[in-house]
Structures are given as structure tokens and as C-alpha cells.
């Protein structure tokens, strides 16, 4: 098991949730950057010393990703599950976020997911087994008005993931999206605002402020805000479900919003459509195993 962005927030909760299950006995490699504060992770490791292993992993650095995956494979011989959790957020409109700021968001939320997946998938295909859990967002199908760049990165990841779910079926590799709304983490509450315009020159500042769409206040929290431990349970469910869904919404109100966007909120219908295009034999079943490269 490899979890990215595991030093805090949802990633840390995923590590704790999996490590605390005495029956499954997961072996968890917790990916963190060199500069990450590892106090919480170190505390967990002292509690579960044989279950958790921190590993240096920066999803924006190809060399770091290759080294981390190589280390896990060398130690365990396999990676059963990849949890692409690392993510960043930024507030602002298309006008007040700089290109560089937007590129930084995509570097983690999209290209980071792509980079780690590219390194892990050959090992999963070789074993014809695996789970990839993508930490998406409600913003990945229904944008929040002041999080356009963040939403764009999650839309991109969702599109990539949907095609992956279809492409990887012959190798018995399942891909799932976890779609929370606001979560009580530092990413949600400490996300920066675009710096291209000053508040005085920003035509959207007052609009966002009036809509209470800036800088969520942890002391006056949105009643829909969920704790990271709740989201971690959905990750665990996606890992352990015998027939995992493509999409997991983490609250009823998000399911309701999803129904306004999708006929089938599980995402299985959309993936099935792609499967039948790629693998038309027996309505999506791929029988010619000799053509599959491991």
C-alpha cells in the first residue's frame, strides 16, 4: 500500500484508519516530502511500528517518485494499492490566479497523480491485480465559484481516471474517485488566494467575499464540513469493496448534487461505455489475454 501526501489531513487519517485495522494487517508506505512536518506520522508510527513506514515521496519530482516506488517494490515485491492523495488548493478567478500558480496546482493534483500512476501501473499489470484510489473532490464534477483552478485540476484528474478505469480492466486493476466536499484540513482553511491582482484591482474580490466564498473560517465552519477521518473510511471502503465503484461521494448532499450531473452516480455506467469501446468482445470482456502486455 502506497499513500501520497500522508503527513497530515486526509492522507494521515487514511494511514491511521488502515493501520488500526487488526484484521487486515495492511503494510502502509506513507509518502511525505523532505520538508513535511512528520510529527503526526511519527506518532502514528510509534503506535504501529510494524505497519507504517514513512517514505520520501514528492509527487512533483520524477526522481523522487521513481525512488519511492523502487523502494516499496524492493521491500515488498508488489504494490497492491495506490492512494493518490497529495493535493493543493487555490482560491481565485481565472483573472486573479497567475499562470505559475495554476501550474503549481496542476503539478500536484494532475501531473502528480499521473507521475505516480505511471511508475506503479507496470507492477500492478505484471500481477494482474491492483487498486488505485484517487482523492478527488465534489469540485471534480461541480465547481465551487471561487475554486475554478482547483476544480479544473480535479476535472482533469477525473477525466484521466475514468479512462484509466476502462483501460485497466483486463488487468483486474480498479480505479476509484473519492469525492468529498469541504473537509476540516489545513488545505481547505489555509489555501492561498491568487496573486495576479491586488484586492483593490480585483473585480471578483467583493463578489467572492459577499458570497462568503473566501477563506473559510474554522470558528464558523460550514455545517457540511466533514472530518478527515470520515473521508478515510470511504478510502478504506473503496479498497475493500469486492466490486468497487468508480465514484464515492462522501455525504448525502454531494450524492444529490451528483444526481444532477450524472444519471448513475457510481460512475459505473460511464466506465462501462468506455470499456465496450476498447474491449467489445462479450460486451466489454477482454478474452484474448495473449495480446495483453504485462
C-alpha positions as CSV (number, residue, x, y, z in Angstrom):
1,X,0.0,0.0,0.0
2,X,1.4,3.4,-1.0
3,X,-0.3,6.6,0.2
4,X,0.9,10.0,-1.1
5,X,0.5,13.2,0.9
6,X,0.5,11.3,4.1
7,X,2.0,13.8,6.5
8,X,-1.3,15.5,7.5
9,X,-5.0,15.9,6.8
10,X,-6.8,13.2,4.8
11,X,-3.6,11.3,4.0
12,X,-2.6,11.0,7.6
13,X,-6.2,9.9,8.5
14,X,-6.0,7.3,5.7
15,X,-2.8,5.9,7.2
16,X,-4.3,5.7,10.7
17,X,-7.6,4.2,9.6
18,X,-5.8,1.4,7.6
19,X,-3.1,0.8,10.3
20,X,-5.6,0.5,13.1
21,X,-7.5,-2.4,11.4
22,X,-6.2,-5.5,13.3
23,X,-7.7,-7.9,10.8
24,X,-6.4,-6.6,7.5
25,X,-2.8,-6.0,8.7
26,X,-2.0,-3.5,6.0
27,X,1.6,-2.6,5.3
28,X,1.5,1.1,4.6
29,X,4.2,3.2,2.9
30,X,3.4,6.8,3.8
31,X,4.7,9.2,1.2
32,X,5.9,12.6,2.5
33,X,8.1,15.3,1.2
34,X,11.5,16.0,2.8
35,X,10.2,19.4,4.1
36,X,6.9,17.9,5.5
37,X,6.2,18.2,9.2
38,X,6.1,14.5,10.2
39,X,5.2,14.9,13.9
40,X,1.7,13.3,13.4
41,X,3.1,10.5,11.2
42,X,5.9,9.7,13.7
43,X,3.4,9.5,16.5
44,X,1.4,7.0,14.4
45,X,4.5,5.0,13.6
46,X,5.4,4.7,17.2
47,X,1.9,3.2,17.8
48,X,2.0,0.9,14.7
49,X,5.7,0.3,14.2
50,X,5.3,-2.8,12.0
51,X,2.6,-1.4,9.9
52,X,3.6,2.1,8.9
53,X,6.8,3.1,7.0
54,X,7.3,6.8,6.1
55,X,9.0,7.2,2.7
56,X,10.3,10.3,0.9
57,X,7.9,11.0,-2.0
58,X,7.4,14.3,-3.8
59,X,4.8,13.8,-6.5
60,X,6.2,16.7,-8.5
61,X,9.6,15.2,-8.7
62,X,10.1,12.2,-11.1
63,X,13.3,11.1,-9.5
64,X,11.6,11.1,-6.1
65,X,8.7,9.1,-7.4
66,X,10.8,6.5,-9.1
67,X,13.0,6.1,-6.0
68,X,10.0,5.7,-3.7
69,X,8.2,3.1,-5.9
70,X,11.5,1.2,-6.4
71,X,12.0,1.1,-2.6
72,X,8.5,-0.3,-2.0
73,X,8.9,-2.9,-4.7
74,X,12.3,-3.9,-3.4
75,X,10.9,-4.3,0.2
76,X,7.5,-5.9,-0.6
77,X,7.8,-7.2,-4.1
78,X,4.5,-5.6,-5.0
79,X,2.1,-2.6,-4.6
80,X,-1.4,-3.8,-4.1
81,X,-3.0,-0.4,-3.7
82,X,-2.0,3.2,-4.6
83,X,-3.8,6.1,-2.8
84,X,-3.1,9.3,-4.8
85,X,-4.0,11.7,-2.0
86,X,-1.5,14.6,-2.3
87,X,-3.2,17.8,-3.3
88,X,-3.2,21.6,-3.1
89,X,-5.8,24.3,-3.5
90,X,-6.0,27.9,-4.5
91,X,-8.8,30.4,-4.4
92,X,-9.5,33.0,-7.2
93,X,-10.8,33.5,-10.6
94,X,-9.2,33.0,-14.0
95,X,-8.0,36.6,-13.9
96,X,-6.5,36.8,-10.4
97,X,-4.6,33.5,-10.4
98,X,-1.2,33.6,-12.1
99,X,-0.2,31.0,-14.7
100,X,2.6,29.9,-12.4
101,X,0.1,29.4,-9.5
102,X,-2.2,27.4,-11.7
103,X,0.7,25.3,-13.0
104,X,1.7,24.6,-9.4
105,X,-1.8,23.3,-8.7
106,X,-1.8,21.1,-11.7
107,X,1.7,19.9,-10.9
108,X,0.4,18.2,-7.8
109,X,-3.3,17.5,-8.5
110,X,-3.0,16.2,-12.0
111,X,0.6,15.6,-13.1
112,X,1.5,14.2,-9.6
113,X,-1.3,11.6,-10.0
114,X,-0.1,10.8,-13.5
115,X,3.5,10.6,-12.5
116,X,3.0,8.2,-9.6
117,X,0.5,6.1,-11.5
118,X,2.9,5.7,-14.4
119,X,5.5,4.2,-12.1
120,X,3.1,1.9,-10.2
121,X,1.0,0.5,-13.0
122,X,3.6,-1.7,-14.7
123,X,4.0,-3.6,-11.4
124,X,0.2,-3.9,-11.0
125,X,-0.2,-5.1,-14.6
126,X,2.5,-7.7,-14.1
127,X,0.5,-9.2,-11.3
128,X,-2.9,-8.6,-13.0
129,X,-4.2,-7.0,-9.8
130,X,-4.4,-3.6,-8.1
131,X,-6.4,-0.7,-6.7
132,X,-5.9,2.9,-7.5
133,X,-7.8,5.4,-5.2
134,X,-7.8,9.0,-6.4
135,X,-8.6,11.7,-3.9
136,X,-10.8,13.9,-6.0
137,X,-13.5,16.3,-4.8
138,X,-17.0,17.5,-5.3
139,X,-15.3,20.2,-7.3
140,X,-14.3,17.5,-9.7
141,X,-17.8,17.4,-11.1
142,X,-19.4,20.6,-9.6
143,X,-17.1,23.6,-9.3
144,X,-17.2,25.9,-6.4
145,X,-17.3,29.5,-7.8
146,X,-14.1,30.7,-6.2
147,X,-12.1,27.5,-6.8
148,X,-12.0,27.4,-10.6
149,X,-8.4,26.4,-11.0
150,X,-8.6,23.8,-8.3
151,X,-11.8,22.4,-9.9
152,X,-10.1,22.4,-13.3
153,X,-7.3,20.2,-11.9
154,X,-9.9,17.8,-10.3
155,X,-12.0,17.7,-13.5
156,X,-8.8,16.8,-15.4
157,X,-7.9,14.0,-12.9
158,X,-11.5,12.7,-13.1
159,X,-11.3,12.5,-16.9
160,X,-8.0,10.7,-16.7
161,X,-9.2,8.4,-14.1
162,X,-12.4,7.4,-16.0
163,X,-10.3,6.4,-19.0
164,X,-7.9,4.5,-16.7
165,X,-10.8,2.6,-15.1
166,X,-11.8,1.3,-18.6
167,X,-8.3,0.8,-20.0
168,X,-7.1,-1.2,-17.0
169,X,-10.0,-3.6,-16.7
170,X,-8.2,-6.6,-18.5
171,X,-5.5,-6.5,-15.8
172,X,-8.1,-6.5,-13.0
173,X,-7.0,-3.1,-11.8
174,X,-9.8,-1.0,-10.3
175,X,-9.7,2.8,-10.2
176,X,-12.0,4.8,-7.8
177,X,-12.6,8.5,-7.2
178,X,-13.3,9.8,-3.6
179,X,-15.4,13.0,-3.8
180,X,-15.7,14.9,-0.6
181,X,-17.0,18.5,-0.2
182,X,-15.3,20.8,2.4
183,X,-13.0,18.9,4.8
184,X,-11.6,20.2,8.1
185,X,-7.9,20.2,7.0
186,X,-5.3,22.9,6.6
187,X,-5.6,22.6,2.8
188,X,-9.2,23.9,2.9
189,X,-8.6,26.5,5.6
190,X,-5.1,27.8,4.6
191,X,-5.4,27.7,0.8
192,X,-3.9,30.9,-0.8
193,X,-5.7,33.4,-3.0
194,X,-4.4,34.2,-6.5
195,X,-1.8,37.0,-6.5
196,X,-2.1,38.3,-10.1
197,X,-4.3,41.2,-8.9
198,X,-4.5,43.1,-5.7
199,X,-7.8,43.1,-3.8
200,X,-8.2,46.8,-4.9
201,X,-7.9,45.9,-8.5
202,X,-9.7,42.6,-8.3
203,X,-13.2,42.8,-9.8
204,X,-14.1,39.5,-8.1
205,X,-12.9,40.1,-4.6
206,X,-16.1,41.8,-3.3
207,X,-18.3,39.2,-5.2
208,X,-16.5,36.3,-3.5
209,X,-16.4,38.0,-0.2
210,X,-20.1,38.8,-0.3
211,X,-20.9,35.2,-1.2
212,X,-18.8,34.0,1.8
213,X,-16.6,32.1,-0.8
214,X,-13.2,33.1,0.6
215,X,-11.0,31.9,3.4
216,X,-13.3,29.5,5.3
217,X,-13.4,30.3,9.0
218,X,-12.7,27.2,11.2
219,X,-14.5,29.0,14.0
220,X,-17.6,29.4,11.9
221,X,-17.4,26.2,10.0
222,X,-19.7,25.2,7.2
223,X,-22.2,22.7,8.7
224,X,-21.4,20.4,5.7
225,X,-17.7,20.3,6.6
226,X,-16.5,16.7,7.2
227,X,-13.6,15.5,9.3
228,X,-10.7,13.7,7.5
229,X,-11.4,10.5,9.4
230,X,-14.8,10.3,7.7
231,X,-13.2,10.6,4.3
232,X,-10.6,8.0,5.2
233,X,-13.4,5.5,5.8
234,X,-14.5,6.0,2.2
235,X,-11.0,5.3,1.0
236,X,-11.0,2.1,3.1
237,X,-14.3,1.1,1.6
238,X,-13.0,1.6,-2.0
239,X,-10.0,-0.5,-1.2
240,X,-12.0,-3.3,0.4
241,X,-15.2,-3.4,-1.7
242,X,-15.3,-6.6,-3.8
243,X,-16.7,-4.7,-6.7
244,X,-15.6,-1.1,-6.1
245,X,-17.5,1.9,-7.5
246,X,-15.8,4.4,-9.8
247,X,-17.2,7.3,-7.8
248,X,-17.7,7.6,-4.0
249,X,-19.5,10.7,-2.8
250,X,-18.8,11.2,1.0
251,X,-22.1,12.8,2.0
252,X,-25.8,12.7,1.0
253,X,-25.9,16.3,-0.1
254,X,-23.0,15.5,-2.5
255,X,-24.8,12.5,-3.8
256,X,-27.8,14.8,-4.5
257,X,-25.6,17.2,-6.4
258,X,-24.1,14.3,-8.3
259,X,-27.5,13.1,-9.4
260,X,-28.0,16.5,-11.0
261,X,-24.8,15.8,-13.0
262,X,-24.9,12.1,-13.6
263,X,-27.7,9.6,-14.2
264,X,-25.6,6.9,-12.5
265,X,-23.8,8.5,-9.5
266,X,-21.5,5.5,-9.1
267,X,-19.8,6.2,-12.4
268,X,-20.0,2.6,-13.5
269,X,-22.2,3.4,-16.5
270,X,-19.7,5.9,-17.9
271,X,-16.8,3.5,-17.4
272,X,-18.8,0.6,-18.9
273,X,-19.4,2.7,-22.0
274,X,-15.6,3.2,-22.5
275,X,-15.0,-0.5,-21.8
276,X,-17.2,-1.6,-24.6
277,X,-15.4,0.8,-27.0
278,X,-12.0,-0.6,-26.0
279,X,-12.9,-4.2,-25.4
280,X,-16.1,-5.1,-27.5
281,X,-15.8,-8.8,-27.1
282,X,-18.7,-10.1,-24.9
283,X,-19.8,-6.5,-24.0
284,X,-16.5,-5.4,-22.6
285,X,-14.9,-8.7,-21.5
286,X,-11.4,-9.0,-23.0
287,X,-10.8,-12.6,-23.7
288,X,-7.6,-12.5,-25.9
289,X,-5.2,-12.4,-22.9
290,X,-2.2,-13.2,-25.2
291,X,-2.5,-9.6,-26.5
292,X,-2.1,-8.0,-23.0
293,X,1.4,-6.9,-22.3
294,X,2.5,-7.3,-18.7
